């Protein structure tokens, strides 16, 4: 009887552990993404944000929020369907008007920022734990933007300076390439909208950036950027090029074409996304299999006794 009880207990324990691990492995499917370079406010102020998390701006944002930004990859609004300016009110652009992220809307001049070069090349790293199809639209605040005032839609151009559809998910991130406008100086906000086509969700993020007022910019990253998910080779980034007004034969075949912005800044070329699971999901599945195997071995040994 004692042996039978031990056998049943071991079987139940192995099954429970396996079930918990399988649930954990499926967890990343519920997560999504945010820019880590140029670092977004939500990522910089998250527990993964490194030294940026301890900045005065992040401390104020967390206090205003009433909780840490643990779910940095989940700033999304459902059912917007391209009606961003109608659904998200002025002064709430960085939070997507979500109460859980309200601290991100604080008007401050000292948010952790990434230094950029006017007219230079931008390769955004948008970390994600699972692939979604959809379109990224990148906006840069207009010349004369005042970071000490709440961000409004009128601070952004009507059209994005870059638009990319379905870039591949590589090493846990999307890499979005584009040419930056040439006429920006000082503090600006890089505003990113990711409208999914595989879900009804739209993601919003504010990345604070700084352009030199005089002279050449020195390439620099914030401390938070060094904690971004590793991406040793930003291969297959979407490349920017001027629009010719009509898609080429190759573009028609891929279902995407670059379009010109209102200020003639090239728009990034759209590419198709990989649809496979990300590395964290695969690692979780492998761990679950190992626990299942270990549980079965334990039951067999108990039976032999």
Secondary structure, 3 states (H helix, E strand, C coil): CHHHHHHHHHHHHHHHHHHHHHHHHHHHHHCCEEEEECEEHHHHCCHHHHHHHHCHHHHHHHHHHCCCCCCCCCCEEECCCCCHHHHCCCCCCCCCCCHHHHHHHCCCCCCCCEEECCCCEEEEEEEECCCCCEEEEEEEECCCCCCCCCCCHHHECCCCCEEEECCCEECCEEEEEEECCCCCCEEEEEEEEEEECCCCEEEEEEEEEEECCCCCCCCECCHHHHHCCCCCCCCCCECEECCCCCCCHHHHHHCCCCCCCCCCCCEECCCCCCCCCCHHHHHHHHHHHHHHHHHHHHHHHHHHC
